[in-house]
Amino acid sequence: MQISPWDKRNARDRERLLKRDAVLQVAVRSFNEKGFNATSLDDVAESLNVTKPTLYRYFSSKDEILFECVRLGLEGLQNAAASVERRGGDGMERLKALIRDYAMLMTQDFGMCITRTSDHELSPESRMKFRSMKREVDATIREVIEDGIRDGSIAAGDVRMMAFTVTGALNWIARWYEPGRELSPEQIAERCLATLVGGLAPRSGAEG
Amino acid sequence: MQISPWDKRNARDRERLLKRDAVLQVAVRSFNEKGFNATSLDDVAESLNVTKPTLYRYFSSKDEILFECVRLGLEGLQNAAASVERRGGDGMERLKALIRDYAMLMTQDFGMCITRTSDHELSPESRMKFRSMKREVDATIREVIEDGIRDGSIAAGDVRMMAFTVTGALNWIARWYEPGRELSPEQIAERCLATLVGGLAPRSGAEG
């Protein structure tokens, strides 16, 4: 069978991407468990049965690997925000969908890395990109809350503080969640959503 | 005037404590702004017009200074928890008092340091002490929520997840708050409390 050189090239690209992903998967777990500073690229390489110079074929530095992990996490949040923008329904329905997706992402490696990484662990350039991606997600959350207040599905209040309260509760999942030892990501998302939407004060019978 | 040697000793002790406090005040701001790793004790000493060896009269290491900052923050939370335990009122009244105090502490230097410090920046020994202090505060929050569910002032739900949702929203204040540029700590506490207690869903007119 004749193999086209283009196919060959695609296969090489695919393999390169697979290897690059494997580096990120191992690195993000170490960042989340041990922190950026205590993560050694020698250990990451050893886990993958390669040497450190091999990693440098895919990334120029540990900083770049960290940023790529955080970027992938933020990409997840951006996708959740974008799908909510396309979605129909009132403000509350859209906010609930976004809270669910956000909570689930916080139980996954790259999402967790967003919260567990301190601002000052990123290089100044990465920090700027990080903040601008984060601002987009935050803006969507505020817009959806504003829509909900306007259509009456969300209680009136200080939109910025409401958004901070929601994202704080959600981001914090990434600090306490331990895979396997906990409720499932779906259960965590539903229960966190219940408290945020219903509030701590009991509701009258009529409201259910 | 005759000065008693005991007074002299007290004066020396007081001065020592004042100087020790000054080191912590300068260090905690640097930890919060630049992070533990980027904080240099030479810079801390320079801000205080002394040299680094002078700092070692008060602390044995940068690790010890960080732990002392975090410990002071946690002491604030523990005091808030203890005062809520002595306090009368139903579960919701006591939880509200605790949320207010907790939110205010998150806008202050040492409280902020609790959230901004990653677990893995503390030495293993400090981390154990930190976690045990934190567990005490978390236990009080859960107890107050349980009391409130029992006396009907707080909505029924998964107590542990409710506590995580509350502390997540509160801890996050320490990540976004910038002194001077924001609402006052009192305003932040009240608005965060309003969202947590009332919930995002509107309440029927009868409930106000």
Contacts between the chains, C-beta under 8 A, distances in Angstrom:
chain1	res1	chain2	res2	distance
A	33	B	120	8.0
A	34	B	120	5.8
A	35	B	118	5.6
A	35	B	119	7.9
A	35	B	120	3.6
A	35	B	121	7.0
A	37	B	37	5.9
A	37	B	120	7.8
A	38	B	120	6.0
A	92	B	200	7.1
A	92	B	201	6.6
A	95	B	200	6.9
A	116	B	118	6.8
A	118	B	35	5.6
A	118	B	116	6.8
A	118	B	118	6.4
A	119	B	35	7.8
A	120	B	33	7.9
A	120	B	34	5.7
A	120	B	35	3.6
A	120	B	37	7.8
A	120	B	38	5.9
A	121	B	35	6.9
A	145	B	200	7.8
A	148	B	200	7.6
A	152	B	202	6.7
A	153	B	201	7.7
A	153	B	202	7.4
A	154	B	200	5.4
A	154	B	201	7.1
A	154	B	202	6.9
A	155	B	198	6.0
A	155	B	199	7.1
A	155	B	200	6.2
A	155	B	201	6.5
A	155	B	202	4.4
A	155	B	203	6.8
A	156	B	202	7.8
A	157	B	191	7.1
A	157	B	194	6.2
A	157	B	195	6.3
A	157	B	198	7.8
A	158	B	191	4.8
A	158	B	194	8.0
A	161	B	183	7.6
A	161	B	188	7.0
A	161	B	191	4.0
A	161	B	192	6.2
A	161	B	195	6.8
A	162	B	191	7.9
A	162	B	195	5.1
A	162	B	200	6.9
A	164	B	169	7.6
A	164	B	172	6.6
A	164	B	173	7.4
A	164	B	176	6.1
A	164	B	192	7.5
A	165	B	169	4.5
A	165	B	192	5.3
A	165	B	195	4.3
A	165	B	196	6.4
A	166	B	169	7.7
A	166	B	195	7.8
A	166	B	200	7.5
A	167	B	172	6.9
A	168	B	168	5.3
A	168	B	169	4.1
A	168	B	170	7.2
A	168	B	171	6.8
A	168	B	172	2.7
A	168	B	173	7.0
A	168	B	175	7.8
A	169	B	164	7.6
A	169	B	165	4.5
A	169	B	166	7.7
A	169	B	168	4.1
A	169	B	169	4.6
A	169	B	172	7.6
A	170	B	168	7.2
A	171	B	168	6.8
A	171	B	172	6.0
A	171	B	175	7.9
A	172	B	164	6.6
A	172	B	167	6.9
A	172	B	168	2.7
A	172	B	169	7.6
A	172	B	171	6.0
A	172	B	172	6.5
A	173	B	164	7.4
A	173	B	168	7.0
A	175	B	168	7.8
A	175	B	171	7.9
A	176	B	164	6.1
A	183	B	161	7.6
A	188	B	161	7.0
A	191	B	157	7.1
A	191	B	158	4.8
A	191	B	161	3.9
A	191	B	162	7.9
A	191	B	165	8.0
A	192	B	161	6.2
A	192	B	164	7.5
A	192	B	165	5.3
A	194	B	157	6.2
A	194	B	158	8.0
A	195	B	157	6.3
A	195	B	161	6.8
A	195	B	162	5.1
A	195	B	165	4.4
A	195	B	166	7.8
A	195	B	196	7.9
A	195	B	199	7.8
A	196	B	165	6.4
A	196	B	195	7.9
A	196	B	199	6.9
A	196	B	200	5.8
A	197	B	199	5.6
A	197	B	200	5.0
A	197	B	201	5.1
A	198	B	155	6.0
A	198	B	157	7.8
A	198	B	199	4.7
A	198	B	201	6.4
A	199	B	155	7.1
A	199	B	195	7.8
A	199	B	196	6.8
A	199	B	197	5.6
A	199	B	198	4.8
A	199	B	199	2.4
A	199	B	200	7.6
A	199	B	201	7.4
A	199	B	203	7.9
A	200	B	92	7.1
A	200	B	95	6.8
A	200	B	145	7.8
A	200	B	148	7.7
A	200	B	154	5.4
A	200	B	155	6.2
A	200	B	162	6.9
A	200	B	166	7.5
A	200	B	196	5.8
A	200	B	197	5.0
A	200	B	199	7.6
A	201	B	92	6.7
A	201	B	153	7.7
A	201	B	154	7.1
A	201	B	155	6.5
A	201	B	197	5.1
A	201	B	198	6.4
A	201	B	199	7.4
A	201	B	207	7.9
A	202	B	152	6.7
A	202	B	153	7.4
A	202	B	154	6.9
A	202	B	155	4.4
A	202	B	156	7.8
A	203	B	155	6.8
A	203	B	199	8.0
A	203	B	203	6.7
A	203	B	204	8.0
A	203	B	207	7.2
A	204	B	203	7.9
A	204	B	204	5.9
A	204	B	206	6.1
A	204	B	207	5.8
A	206	B	204	6.1
A	207	B	201	7.9
A	207	B	203	7.2
A	207	B	204	5.8
